[in-house]
């Protein structure tokens, strides 16, 4: 019985990081020559209502754009691409269950379950070709949001999310 309990507990500890895993996907227009895209300007997307988090997201995206050779243009100059981000939040229910006991002795089995609400955030970044007006690249990151995180941790989480998003830019 003790071995089964220890095995279950070890399994839960190993699975815990998966609860905070980040899902990242991307898509792009295969006809686009990404080597010609060198400048950008911001356009309206669906920003977060919180000014502090908005600045975090914009700063992290700008850092990634710069690391991939894109530079912002001054007002009045036409860029190669427009950049927009869209943020959304949803609430999911997470059920944590624990059971122990011996399979051949039903009277010795026990278990418990706890449900809690989890905030899930999605960040979508679009690069829009100015000439055609169509999206040429889109990255999407989704992750459980730690609402109790410190400002430093929030900076790291947003920076990490945008870094993962832009690993697939430009597409190979």
Secondary structure, 3 states (H helix, E strand, C coil): CHHHHHHHHHHHHHHHHHHCCCEEEEEECCCCCHHHCCEEEECCCECCCCHHHHHHHHHHHHHHHHHCCCEECCCCCCCCEEEEEEEEEEEEEEEEEEEEEECCEEEEEEEEEEEEEEEEEEEEEEEEECCCCCEEEEEEEEEECCCCCCHHHHHHHHHHHHHHHHHHCCCC
